[in-house]
Amino acid sequence: MEDTIELEECPICRGAGMLMHEGGWSVQVECVDCSAHTVYVEYEDDDEKREAERAVAHLWNIGKVISSERGE
Ligand SMILES: [Zn+2]
């Protein structure tokens, strides 16, 4: 199965990205080092969950992340 979701290094600090599920209905990728993160993508069932994971992984891998550091 082509099911493995590959995450690149953090586009901000080169740390490790992790899939983080929130409340069983949404997922984002977050950096374990600098807390940069993608937007949350919501899902309602297992199919959507997989698509949501792919979606946030894609955002992460192309560098569409939000840095939680505010300025400076
Ligand atoms: Zn980072």
N, CA, C, O and the ligand as a Tripos MOL2 file, in Angstrom:
@<TRIPOS>MOLECULE
protein
  289   287    73     0     0
PROTEIN
NO_CHARGES

@<TRIPOS>ATOM
      1 N           0.8280   -1.2090    0.0000 N.3       1 MET1
      2 CA          0.0000    0.0000    0.0000 C.3       1 MET1
      3 C           0.8630    1.2600    0.0000 C.2       1 MET1
      4 O           1.9090    1.3200    0.6460 O.2       1 MET1
      5 N           0.4050    2.2440   -0.7290 N.am      2 GLU2
      6 CA          1.1200    3.5200   -0.7650 C.3       2 GLU2
      7 C           0.6200    4.4040    0.3620 C.2       2 GLU2
      8 O           0.1110    5.5040    0.1450 O.2       2 GLU2
      9 N           0.7750    3.9040    1.5320 N.am      3 ASP3
     10 CA          0.1030    4.5800    2.6260 C.3       3 ASP3
     11 C           1.0120    5.4150    3.5020 C.2       3 ASP3
     12 O           0.5540    6.1610    4.3670 O.2       3 ASP3
     13 N           2.2970    5.2790    3.2680 N.am      4 THR4
     14 CA          3.2230    5.9710    4.1480 C.3       4 THR4
     15 C           3.2160    7.4650    3.8600 C.2       4 THR4
     16 O           3.3230    7.8940    2.7110 O.2       4 THR4
     17 N           3.0930    8.2160    4.8860 N.am      5 ILE5
     18 CA          3.1460    9.6620    4.7340 C.3       5 ILE5
     19 C           4.5400   10.1250    5.1150 C.2       5 ILE5
     20 O           4.9970    9.9230    6.2400 O.2       5 ILE5
     21 N           5.2010   10.7440    4.1630 N.am      6 GLU6
     22 CA          6.5580   11.1810    4.4270 C.3       6 GLU6
     23 C           6.5740   12.6640    4.7590 C.2       6 GLU6
     24 O           5.9630   13.4790    4.0680 O.2       6 GLU6
     25 N           7.2710   12.9910    5.8070 N.am      7 LEU7
     26 CA          7.3900   14.3770    6.2270 C.3       7 LEU7
     27 C           8.8220   14.8430    6.0680 C.2       7 LEU7
     28 O           9.7630   14.2050    6.5390 O.2       7 LEU7
     29 N           8.9610   15.9750    5.3900 N.am      8 GLU8
     30 CA         10.2920   16.5620    5.2690 C.3       8 GLU8
     31 C          10.6870   17.1940    6.5980 C.2       8 GLU8
     32 O           9.9110   17.2280    7.5530 O.2       8 GLU8
     33 N          11.9230   17.6940    6.6250 N.am      9 GLU9
     34 CA         12.3590   18.4450    7.8060 C.3       9 GLU9
     35 C          11.5810   19.7520    7.9020 C.2       9 GLU9
     36 O          11.0040   20.2250    6.9230 O.2       9 GLU9
     37 N          11.5770   20.3190    9.0920 N.am     10 CYS10
     38 CA         10.9100   21.6020    9.2960 C.3      10 CYS10
     39 C          11.5060   22.6600    8.3730 C.2      10 CYS10
     40 O          12.7260   22.8180    8.3250 O.2      10 CYS10
     41 N          10.6560   23.3900    7.6340 N.am     11 PRO11
     42 CA         11.1800   24.4210    6.7370 C.3      11 PRO11
     43 C          11.7770   25.6080    7.4860 C.2      11 PRO11
     44 O          12.5000   26.4070    6.8900 O.2      11 PRO11
     45 N          11.4930   25.7370    8.7600 N.am     12 ILE12
     46 CA         12.0160   26.8500    9.5490 C.3      12 ILE12
     47 C          13.3660   26.4780   10.1750 C.2      12 ILE12
     48 O          14.3500   27.2030   10.0260 O.2      12 ILE12
     49 N          13.3960   25.3360   10.8800 N.am     13 CYS13
     50 CA         14.5780   25.0330   11.6970 C.3      13 CYS13
     51 C          15.2020   23.6810   11.3760 C.2      13 CYS13
     52 O          16.1830   23.2830   12.0040 O.2      13 CYS13
     53 N          14.6310   22.9680   10.3920 N.am     14 ARG14
     54 CA         15.1570   21.6420   10.0310 C.3      14 ARG14
     55 C          14.9220   20.6040   11.1130 C.2      14 ARG14
     56 O          15.5630   19.5530   11.1100 O.2      14 ARG14
     57 N          14.0240   20.8780   12.0260 N.am     15 GLY15
     58 CA         13.6630   19.8860   13.0290 C.3      15 GLY15
     59 C          12.7250   18.8500   12.4330 C.2      15 GLY15
     60 O          12.4430   18.8640   11.2350 O.2      15 GLY15
     61 N          12.2510   17.9600   13.2750 N.am     16 ALA16
     62 CA         11.3710   16.8890   12.8290 C.3      16 ALA16
     63 C           9.9130   17.3290   12.8780 C.2      16 ALA16
     64 O           9.4680   17.9460   13.8450 O.2      16 ALA16
     65 N           9.1850   17.0010   11.8260 N.am     17 GLY17
     66 CA          7.7550   17.2750   11.8180 C.3      17 GLY17
     67 C           6.9780   16.0670   12.2870 C.2      17 GLY17
     68 O           7.3590   14.9300   12.0120 O.2      17 GLY17
     69 N           5.8920   16.3080   12.9930 N.am     18 MET18
     70 CA          5.0510   15.2160   13.4710 C.3      18 MET18
     71 C           3.5950   15.4950   13.1440 C.2      18 MET18
     72 O           3.1300   16.6300   13.2460 O.2      18 MET18
     73 N           2.8800   14.4480   12.7500 N.am     19 LEU19
     74 CA          1.4350   14.5630   12.5880 C.3      19 LEU19
     75 C           0.7950   14.6550   13.9740 C.2      19 LEU19
     76 O           0.9970   13.7860   14.8220 O.2      19 LEU19
     77 N           0.0350   15.7040   14.1860 N.am     20 MET20
     78 CA         -0.6040   15.9030   15.4840 C.3      20 MET20
     79 C          -2.1160   15.9220   15.2990 C.2      20 MET20
     80 O          -2.6620   16.7920   14.6200 O.2      20 MET20
     81 N          -2.7800   14.9520   15.9120 N.am     21 HIS21
     82 CA         -4.2430   14.9160   15.8210 C.3      21 HIS21
     83 C          -4.8460   15.6580   17.0050 C.2      21 HIS21
     84 O          -4.3660   15.5790   18.1350 O.2      21 HIS21
     85 N          -5.9060   16.3750   16.7030 N.am     22 GLU22
     86 CA         -6.5650   17.1770   17.7340 C.3      22 GLU22
     87 C          -8.0000   16.7040   17.8890 C.2      22 GLU22
     88 O          -8.8200   16.8600   16.9840 O.2      22 GLU22
     89 N          -8.2960   16.1270   19.0430 N.am     23 GLY23
     90 CA         -9.6720   15.7980   19.3630 C.3      23 GLY23
     91 C         -10.3250   14.7580   18.4670 C.2      23 GLY23
     92 O         -11.5460   14.6050   18.4840 O.2      23 GLY23
     93 N          -9.5110   14.0280   17.6700 N.am     24 GLY24
     94 CA        -10.0820   13.0040   16.8240 C.3      24 GLY24
     95 C         -10.8560   13.5250   15.6330 C.2      24 GLY24
     96 O         -11.6150   12.7830   15.0110 O.2      24 GLY24
     97 N         -10.6720   14.7960   15.3090 N.am     25 TRP25
     98 CA        -11.4060   15.3350   14.1570 C.3      25 TRP25
     99 C         -10.5880   16.2810   13.3110 C.2      25 TRP25
    100 O         -11.0830   16.7780   12.2990 O.2      25 TRP25
    101 N          -9.3620   16.5450   13.6880 N.am     26 SER26
    102 CA         -8.5310   17.3700   12.8260 C.3      26 SER26
    103 C          -7.0780   17.0100   13.0530 C.2      26 SER26
    104 O          -6.7070   16.4120   14.0630 O.2      26 SER26
    105 N          -6.2700   17.3960   12.0820 N.am     27 VAL27
    106 CA         -4.8590   17.0280   12.1350 C.3      27 VAL27
    107 C          -4.0200   18.1620   11.5650 C.2      27 VAL27
    108 O          -4.4650   18.8840   10.6720 O.2      27 VAL27
    109 N          -2.8310   18.3160   12.0730 N.am     28 GLN28
    110 CA         -1.8590   19.2550   11.5310 C.3      28 GLN28
    111 C          -0.4830   18.6110   11.6370 C.2      28 GLN28
    112 O          -0.3160   17.5820   12.2910 O.2      28 GLN28
    113 N           0.4890   19.2220   10.9940 N.am     29 VAL29
    114 CA          1.8720   18.8230   11.2190 C.3      29 VAL29
    115 C           2.5220   19.9150   12.0500 C.2      29 VAL29
    116 O           2.3930   21.1040   11.7620 O.2      29 VAL29
    117 N           3.2190   19.4830   13.0820 N.am     30 GLU30
    118 CA          3.8810   20.4510   13.9430 C.3      30 GLU30
    119 C           5.3370   20.0610   14.1280 C.2      30 GLU30
    120 O           5.6790   18.8820   14.2140 O.2      30 GLU30
    121 N           6.1840   21.0750   14.1860 N.am     31 CYS31
    122 CA          7.6080   20.8380   14.4220 C.3      31 CYS31
    123 C           7.8450   20.5920   15.9030 C.2      31 CYS31
    124 O           7.3630   21.3460   16.7490 O.2      31 CYS31
    125 N           8.5910   19.5320   16.2190 N.am     32 VAL32
    126 CA          8.8400   19.2280   17.6240 C.3      32 VAL32
    127 C           9.8320   20.2110   18.2450 C.2      32 VAL32
    128 O           9.9230   20.3220   19.4670 O.2      32 VAL32
    129 N          10.5650   20.9140   17.4030 N.am     33 ASP33
    130 CA         11.5810   21.8260   17.9310 C.3      33 ASP33
    131 C          11.1050   23.2680   18.0590 C.2      33 ASP33
    132 O          11.2390   23.8780   19.1200 O.2      33 ASP33
    133 N          10.5460   23.8160   16.9720 N.am     34 CYS34
    134 CA         10.2160   25.2460   17.0040 C.3      34 CYS34
    135 C           8.7200   25.5010   17.0050 C.2      34 CYS34
    136 O           8.2900   26.6540   17.0390 O.2      34 CYS34
    137 N           7.9160   24.4380   16.9670 N.am     35 SER35
    138 CA          6.4570   24.5640   17.0300 C.3      35 SER35
    139 C           5.8450   25.2500   15.8190 C.2      35 SER35
    140 O           4.6790   25.6430   15.8550 O.2      35 SER35
    141 N           6.6140   25.3960   14.7540 N.am     36 ALA36
    142 CA          5.9840   25.8080   13.5070 C.3      36 ALA36
    143 C           4.9590   24.7420   13.1300 C.2      36 ALA36
    144 O           5.1520   23.5620   13.4250 O.2      36 ALA36
    145 N           3.8890   25.1450   12.4890 N.am     37 HIS37
    146 CA          2.8430   24.1650   12.2050 C.3      37 HIS37
    147 C           2.0730   24.5660   10.9610 C.2      37 HIS37
    148 O           2.0920   25.7150   10.5210 O.2      37 HIS37
    149 N           1.3970   23.5710   10.4170 N.am     38 THR38
    150 CA          0.4970   23.8400    9.2980 C.3      38 THR38
    151 C          -0.8740   24.2070    9.8600 C.2      38 THR38
    152 O          -1.0990   24.1580   11.0690 O.2      38 THR38
    153 N          -1.7720   24.5700    8.9690 N.am     39 VAL39
    154 CA         -3.1590   24.7230    9.3980 C.3      39 VAL39
    155 C          -3.6970   23.3420    9.7790 C.2      39 VAL39
    156 O          -3.1490   22.3130    9.3840 O.2      39 VAL39
    157 N          -4.7770   23.3450   10.5530 N.am     40 TYR40
    158 CA         -5.4960   22.1110   10.8190 C.3      40 TYR40
    159 C          -6.3810   21.7570    9.6370 C.2      40 TYR40
    160 O          -6.9760   22.6380    9.0160 O.2      40 TYR40
    161 N          -6.4690   20.4810    9.3270 N.am     41 VAL41
    162 CA         -7.4340   20.0060    8.3500 C.3      41 VAL41
    163 C          -8.3820   19.0590    9.0710 C.2      41 VAL41
    164 O          -7.9440   18.1310    9.7510 O.2      41 VAL41
    165 N          -9.6560   19.2900    8.9250 N.am     42 GLU42
    166 CA        -10.6560   18.4990    9.6300 C.3      42 GLU42
    167 C         -11.0460   17.2600    8.8340 C.2      42 GLU42
    168 O         -10.9460   17.2300    7.6070 O.2      42 GLU42
    169 N         -11.4910   16.2410    9.5600 N.am     43 TYR43
    170 CA        -11.9600   15.0140    8.9050 C.3      43 TYR43
    171 C         -13.0980   14.4250    9.7200 C.2      43 TYR43
    172 O         -13.2520   14.7040   10.9080 O.2      43 TYR43
    173 N         -13.8830   13.6070    9.0500 N.am     44 GLU44
    174 CA        -15.0500   13.0290    9.7270 C.3      44 GLU44
    175 C         -15.0160   11.5070    9.8050 C.2      44 GLU44
    176 O         -15.7120   10.9170   10.6320 O.2      44 GLU44
    177 N         -14.2230   10.8710    8.9630 N.am     45 ASP45
    178 CA        -14.1350    9.4130    9.0230 C.3      45 ASP45
    179 C         -12.7270    8.9910    8.6070 C.2      45 ASP45
    180 O         -11.8740    9.8350    8.3360 O.2      45 ASP45
    181 N         -12.4930    7.6810    8.5580 N.am     46 ASP46
    182 CA        -11.1300    7.2140    8.3270 C.3      46 ASP46
    183 C         -10.6050    7.5890    6.9520 C.2      46 ASP46
    184 O          -9.4210    7.8870    6.7970 O.2      46 ASP46
    185 N         -11.4890    7.5750    5.9430 N.am     47 ASP47
    186 CA        -11.0440    7.9770    4.6090 C.3      47 ASP47
    187 C         -10.6120    9.4330    4.5990 C.2      47 ASP47
    188 O          -9.5550    9.7900    4.0790 O.2      47 ASP47
    189 N         -11.4590   10.2590    5.1880 N.am     48 GLU48
    190 CA        -11.1290   11.6810    5.2360 C.3      48 GLU48
    191 C          -9.9050   11.9240    6.1010 C.2      48 GLU48
    192 O          -9.1130   12.8300    5.8420 O.2      48 GLU48
    193 N          -9.7630   11.1040    7.1280 N.am     49 LYS49
    194 CA         -8.6020   11.2360    8.0080 C.3      49 LYS49
    195 C          -7.3160   11.0460    7.2180 C.2      49 LYS49
    196 O          -6.3670   11.8180    7.3590 O.2      49 LYS49
    197 N          -7.2940   10.0020    6.3800 N.am     50 ARG50
    198 CA         -6.1010    9.7470    5.5880 C.3      50 ARG50
    199 C          -5.8390   10.9000    4.6270 C.2      50 ARG50
    200 O          -4.7010   11.3330    4.4510 O.2      50 ARG50
    201 N          -6.9030   11.3860    4.0140 N.am     51 GLU51
    202 CA         -6.7220   12.5090    3.0890 C.3      51 GLU51
    203 C          -6.2520   13.7540    3.8220 C.2      51 GLU51
    204 O          -5.4300   14.5150    3.3110 O.2      51 GLU51
    205 N          -6.7800   13.9540    5.0210 N.am     52 ALA52
    206 CA         -6.3790   15.1170    5.8050 C.3      52 ALA52
    207 C          -4.8960   15.0160    6.1710 C.2      52 ALA52
    208 O          -4.1620   16.0030    6.1170 O.2      52 ALA52
    209 N          -4.4700   13.8070    6.5430 N.am     53 GLU53
    210 CA         -3.0550   13.6240    6.8710 C.3      53 GLU53
    211 C          -2.1790   13.9080    5.6580 C.2      53 GLU53
    212 O          -1.1310   14.5450    5.7680 O.2      53 GLU53
    213 N          -2.6220   13.4270    4.5010 N.am     54 ARG54
    214 CA         -1.8520   13.7010    3.2830 C.3      54 ARG54
    215 C          -1.8220   15.1890    2.9850 C.2      54 ARG54
    216 O          -0.8000   15.7340    2.5690 O.2      54 ARG54
    217 N          -2.9580   15.8370    3.2020 N.am     55 ALA55
    218 CA         -3.0530   17.2680    2.8900 C.3      55 ALA55
    219 C          -2.0990   18.0800    3.7550 C.2      55 ALA55
    220 O          -1.3770   18.9410    3.2510 O.2      55 ALA55
    221 N          -2.0960   17.8050    5.0600 N.am     56 VAL56
    222 CA         -1.2140   18.5970    5.9200 C.3      56 VAL56
    223 C           0.2530   18.2290    5.6840 C.2      56 VAL56
    224 O           1.1370   19.0800    5.7860 O.2      56 VAL56
    225 N           0.5030   16.9600    5.3680 N.am     57 ALA57
    226 CA          1.8770   16.5580    5.0580 C.3      57 ALA57
    227 C           2.3550   17.2940    3.8140 C.2      57 ALA57
    228 O           3.5050   17.7260    3.7460 O.2      57 ALA57
    229 N           1.4690   17.4370    2.8270 N.am     58 HIS58
    230 CA          1.8300   18.1550    1.6120 C.3      58 HIS58
    231 C           2.1340   19.6120    1.9260 C.2      58 HIS58
    232 O           3.1330   20.1600    1.4590 O.2      58 HIS58
    233 N           1.2700   20.2360    2.7180 N.am     59 LEU59
    234 CA          1.4950   21.6400    3.0870 C.3      59 LEU59
    235 C           2.8360   21.7980    3.7790 C.2      59 LEU59
    236 O           3.6000   22.7250    3.5100 O.2      59 LEU59
    237 N           3.0950   20.8650    4.6750 N.am     60 TRP60
    238 CA          4.3630   20.8930    5.4190 C.3      60 TRP60
    239 C           5.5390   20.7730    4.4520 C.2      60 TRP60
    240 O           6.5010   21.5380    4.5230 O.2      60 TRP60
    241 N           5.4430   19.8050    3.5540 N.am     61 ASN61
    242 CA          6.5620   19.5070    2.6680 C.3      61 ASN61
    243 C           6.8400   20.6180    1.6760 C.2      61 ASN61
    244 O           7.9660   20.7390    1.1920 O.2      61 ASN61
    245 N           5.8460   21.4300    1.3600 N.am     62 ILE62
    246 CA          6.1040   22.5610    0.4650 C.3      62 ILE62
    247 C           6.3580   23.8420    1.2480 C.2      62 ILE62
    248 O           6.4910   24.9170    0.6630 O.2      62 ILE62
    249 N           6.4250   23.7290    2.5660 N.am     63 GLY63
    250 CA          6.8340   24.8760    3.3750 C.3      63 GLY63
    251 C           5.7130   25.8220    3.7640 C.2      63 GLY63
    252 O           5.9670   26.9430    4.2060 O.2      63 GLY63
    253 N           4.4730   25.3780    3.6010 N.am     64 LYS64
    254 CA          3.3290   26.2260    3.9940 C.3      64 LYS64
    255 C           3.0710   26.0540    5.4730 C.2      64 LYS64
    256 O           2.1240   25.3780    5.8750 O.2      64 LYS64
    257 N           3.9110   26.6640    6.2760 N.am     65 VAL65
    258 CA          3.7620   26.5170    7.7120 C.3      65 VAL65
    259 C           3.6170   27.8850    8.3660 C.2      65 VAL65
    260 O           3.9950   28.9170    7.8110 O.2      65 VAL65
    261 N           3.0640   27.8470    9.5460 N.am     66 ILE66
    262 CA          2.8760   29.0540   10.3470 C.3      66 ILE66
    263 C           3.8890   28.9830   11.4750 C.2      66 ILE66
    264 O           3.9080   28.0280   12.2520 O.2      66 ILE66
    265 N           4.7210   29.9920   11.5560 N.am     67 SER67
    266 CA          5.6550   30.0130   12.6610 C.3      67 SER67
    267 C           4.9730   30.6320   13.8700 C.2      67 SER67
    268 O           4.3300   31.6770   13.7700 O.2      67 SER67
    269 N           5.1220   29.9790   15.0030 N.am     68 SER68
    270 CA          4.4450   30.4990   16.1930 C.3      68 SER68
    271 C           5.2490   31.6230   16.8360 C.2      68 SER68
    272 O           4.7770   32.2760   17.7670 O.2      68 SER68
    273 N           6.4470   31.8430   16.3470 N.am     69 GLU69
    274 CA          7.2180   32.9570   16.8660 C.3      69 GLU69
    275 C           6.7070   34.2350   16.2200 C.2      69 GLU69
    276 O           6.6500   34.3460   14.9950 O.2      69 GLU69
    277 N           6.3440   35.1770   17.0370 N.am     70 ARG70
    278 CA          5.7310   36.3990   16.5010 C.3      70 ARG70
    279 C           6.7880   37.4710   16.3080 C.2      70 ARG70
    280 O           7.1710   38.1750   17.2420 O.2      70 ARG70
    281 N           7.2470   37.5760   15.0640 N.am     71 GLY71
    282 CA          8.1590   38.6520   14.7270 C.3      71 GLY71
    283 C           9.5380   38.4950   15.3430 C.2      71 GLY71
    284 O           9.8310   37.5010   16.0080 O.2      71 GLY71
    285 N          10.3520   39.4630   15.1190 N.am     72 GLU72
    286 CA         11.7370   39.5160   15.5880 C.3      72 GLU72
    287 C          12.5230   38.2870   15.1410 C.2      72 GLU72
    288 O          13.7090   38.1670   15.4490 O.2      72 GLU72
    289 ZN         11.0090   23.7730   13.3620 Zn       73 ZN73
@<TRIPOS>BOND
     1     1     2 1
     2     2     3 1
     3     3     4 2
     4     3     5 am
     5     5     6 1
     6     6     7 1
     7     7     8 2
     8     7     9 am
     9     9    10 1
    10    10    11 1
    11    11    12 2
    12    11    13 am
    13    13    14 1
    14    14    15 1
    15    15    16 2
    16    15    17 am
    17    17    18 1
    18    18    19 1
    19    19    20 2
    20    19    21 am
    21    21    22 1
    22    22    23 1
    23    23    24 2
    24    23    25 am
    25    25    26 1
    26    26    27 1
    27    27    28 2
    28    27    29 am
    29    29    30 1
    30    30    31 1
    31    31    32 2
    32    31    33 am
    33    33    34 1
    34    34    35 1
    35    35    36 2
    36    35    37 am
    37    37    38 1
    38    38    39 1
    39    39    40 2
    40    39    41 am
    41    41    42 1
    42    42    43 1
    43    43    44 2
    44    43    45 am
    45    45    46 1
    46    46    47 1
    47    47    48 2
    48    47    49 am
    49    49    50 1
    50    50    51 1
    51    51    52 2
    52    51    53 am
    53    53    54 1
    54    54    55 1
    55    55    56 2
    56    55    57 am
    57    57    58 1
    58    58    59 1
    59    59    60 2
    60    59    61 am
    61    61    62 1
    62    62    63 1
    63    63    64 2
    64    63    65 am
    65    65    66 1
    66    66    67 1
    67    67    68 2
    68    67    69 am
    69    69    70 1
    70    70    71 1
    71    71    72 2
    72    71    73 am
    73    73    74 1
    74    74    75 1
    75    75    76 2
    76    75    77 am
    77    77    78 1
    78    78    79 1
    79    79    80 2
    80    79    81 am
    81    81    82 1
    82    82    83 1
    83    83    84 2
    84    83    85 am
    85    85    86 1
    86    86    87 1
    87    87    88 2
    88    87    89 am
    89    89    90 1
    90    90    91 1
    91    91    92 2
    92    91    93 am
    93    93    94 1
    94    94    95 1
    95    95    96 2
    96    95    97 am
    97    97    98 1
    98    98    99 1
    99    99   100 2
   100    99   101 am
   101   101   102 1
   102   102   103 1
   103   103   104 2
   104   103   105 am
   105   105   106 1
   106   106   107 1
   107   107   108 2
   108   107   109 am
   109   109   110 1
   110   110   111 1
   111   111   112 2
   112   111   113 am
   113   113   114 1
   114   114   115 1
   115   115   116 2
   116   115   117 am
   117   117   118 1
   118   118   119 1
   119   119   120 2
   120   119   121 am
   121   121   122 1
   122   122   123 1
   123   123   124 2
   124   123   125 am
   125   125   126 1
   126   126   127 1
   127   127   128 2
   128   127   129 am
   129   129   130 1
   130   130   131 1
   131   131   132 2
   132   131   133 am
   133   133   134 1
   134   134   135 1
   135   135   136 2
   136   135   137 am
   137   137   138 1
   138   138   139 1
   139   139   140 2
   140   139   141 am
   141   141   142 1
   142   142   143 1
   143   143   144 2
   144   143   145 am
   145   145   146 1
   146   146   147 1
   147   147   148 2
   148   147   149 am
   149   149   150 1
   150   150   151 1
   151   151   152 2
   152   151   153 am
   153   153   154 1
   154   154   155 1
   155   155   156 2
   156   155   157 am
   157   157   158 1
   158   158   159 1
   159   159   160 2
   160   159   161 am
   161   161   162 1
   162   162   163 1
   163   163   164 2
   164   163   165 am
   165   165   166 1
   166   166   167 1
   167   167   168 2
   168   167   169 am
   169   169   170 1
   170   170   171 1
   171   171   172 2
   172   171   173 am
   173   173   174 1
   174   174   175 1
   175   175   176 2
   176   175   177 am
   177   177   178 1
   178   178   179 1
   179   179   180 2
   180   179   181 am
   181   181   182 1
   182   182   183 1
   183   183   184 2
   184   183   185 am
   185   185   186 1
   186   186   187 1
   187   187   188 2
   188   187   189 am
   189   189   190 1
   190   190   191 1
   191   191   192 2
   192   191   193 am
   193   193   194 1
   194   194   195 1
   195   195   196 2
   196   195   197 am
   197   197   198 1
   198   198   199 1
   199   199   200 2
   200   199   201 am
   201   201   202 1
   202   202   203 1
   203   203   204 2
   204   203   205 am
   205   205   206 1
   206   206   207 1
   207   207   208 2
   208   207   209 am
   209   209   210 1
   210   210   211 1
   211   211   212 2
   212   211   213 am
   213   213   214 1
   214   214   215 1
   215   215   216 2
   216   215   217 am
   217   217   218 1
   218   218   219 1
   219   219   220 2
   220   219   221 am
   221   221   222 1
   222   222   223 1
   223   223   224 2
   224   223   225 am
   225   225   226 1
   226   226   227 1
   227   227   228 2
   228   227   229 am
   229   229   230 1
   230   230   231 1
   231   231   232 2
   232   231   233 am
   233   233   234 1
   234   234   235 1
   235   235   236 2
   236   235   237 am
   237   237   238 1
   238   238   239 1
   239   239   240 2
   240   239   241 am
   241   241   242 1
   242   242   243 1
   243   243   244 2
   244   243   245 am
   245   245   246 1
   246   246   247 1
   247   247   248 2
   248   247   249 am
   249   249   250 1
   250   250   251 1
   251   251   252 2
   252   251   253 am
   253   253   254 1
   254   254   255 1
   255   255   256 2
   256   255   257 am
   257   257   258 1
   258   258   259 1
   259   259   260 2
   260   259   261 am
   261   261   262 1
   262   262   263 1
   263   263   264 2
   264   263   265 am
   265   265   266 1
   266   266   267 1
   267   267   268 2
   268   267   269 am
   269   269   270 1
   270   270   271 1
   271   271   272 2
   272   271   273 am
   273   273   274 1
   274   274   275 1
   275   275   276 2
   276   275   277 am
   277   277   278 1
   278   278   279 1
   279   279   280 2
   280   279   281 am
   281   281   282 1
   282   282   283 1
   283   283   284 2
   284   283   285 am
   285   285   286 1
   286   286   287 1
   287   287   288 2
@<TRIPOS>SUBSTRUCTURE
     1 MET1         2 RESIDUE 1 A MET
     2 GLU2         6 RESIDUE 1 A GLU
     3 ASP3        10 RESIDUE 1 A ASP
     4 THR4        14 RESIDUE 1 A THR
     5 ILE5        18 RESIDUE 1 A ILE
     6 GLU6        22 RESIDUE 1 A GLU
     7 LEU7        26 RESIDUE 1 A LEU
     8 GLU8        30 RESIDUE 1 A GLU
     9 GLU9        34 RESIDUE 1 A GLU
    10 CYS10       38 RESIDUE 1 A CYS
    11 PRO11       42 RESIDUE 1 A PRO
    12 ILE12       46 RESIDUE 1 A ILE
    13 CYS13       50 RESIDUE 1 A CYS
    14 ARG14       54 RESIDUE 1 A ARG
    15 GLY15       58 RESIDUE 1 A GLY
    16 ALA16       62 RESIDUE 1 A ALA
    17 GLY17       66 RESIDUE 1 A GLY
    18 MET18       70 RESIDUE 1 A MET
    19 LEU19       74 RESIDUE 1 A LEU
    20 MET20       78 RESIDUE 1 A MET
    21 HIS21       82 RESIDUE 1 A HIS
    22 GLU22       86 RESIDUE 1 A GLU
    23 GLY23       90 RESIDUE 1 A GLY
    24 GLY24       94 RESIDUE 1 A GLY
    25 TRP25       98 RESIDUE 1 A TRP
    26 SER26      102 RESIDUE 1 A SER
    27 VAL27      106 RESIDUE 1 A VAL
    28 GLN28      110 RESIDUE 1 A GLN
    29 VAL29      114 RESIDUE 1 A VAL
    30 GLU30      118 RESIDUE 1 A GLU
    31 CYS31      122 RESIDUE 1 A CYS
    32 VAL32      126 RESIDUE 1 A VAL
    33 ASP33      130 RESIDUE 1 A ASP
    34 CYS34      134 RESIDUE 1 A CYS
    35 SER35      138 RESIDUE 1 A SER
    36 ALA36      142 RESIDUE 1 A ALA
    37 HIS37      146 RESIDUE 1 A HIS
    38 THR38      150 RESIDUE 1 A THR
    39 VAL39      154 RESIDUE 1 A VAL
    40 TYR40      158 RESIDUE 1 A TYR
    41 VAL41      162 RESIDUE 1 A VAL
    42 GLU42      166 RESIDUE 1 A GLU
    43 TYR43      170 RESIDUE 1 A TYR
    44 GLU44      174 RESIDUE 1 A GLU
    45 ASP45      178 RESIDUE 1 A ASP
    46 ASP46      182 RESIDUE 1 A ASP
    47 ASP47      186 RESIDUE 1 A ASP
    48 GLU48      190 RESIDUE 1 A GLU
    49 LYS49      194 RESIDUE 1 A LYS
    50 ARG50      198 RESIDUE 1 A ARG
    51 GLU51      202 RESIDUE 1 A GLU
    52 ALA52      206 RESIDUE 1 A ALA
    53 GLU53      210 RESIDUE 1 A GLU
    54 ARG54      214 RESIDUE 1 A ARG
    55 ALA55      218 RESIDUE 1 A ALA
    56 VAL56      222 RESIDUE 1 A VAL
    57 ALA57      226 RESIDUE 1 A ALA
    58 HIS58      230 RESIDUE 1 A HIS
    59 LEU59      234 RESIDUE 1 A LEU
    60 TRP60      238 RESIDUE 1 A TRP
    61 ASN61      242 RESIDUE 1 A ASN
    62 ILE62      246 RESIDUE 1 A ILE
    63 GLY63      250 RESIDUE 1 A GLY
    64 LYS64      254 RESIDUE 1 A LYS
    65 VAL65      258 RESIDUE 1 A VAL
    66 ILE66      262 RESIDUE 1 A ILE
    67 SER67      266 RESIDUE 1 A SER
    68 SER68      270 RESIDUE 1 A SER
    69 GLU69      274 RESIDUE 1 A GLU
    70 ARG70      278 RESIDUE 1 A ARG
    71 GLY71      282 RESIDUE 1 A GLY
    72 GLU72      286 RESIDUE 1 A GLU
    73 ZN73       289 GROUP 0 **** ****
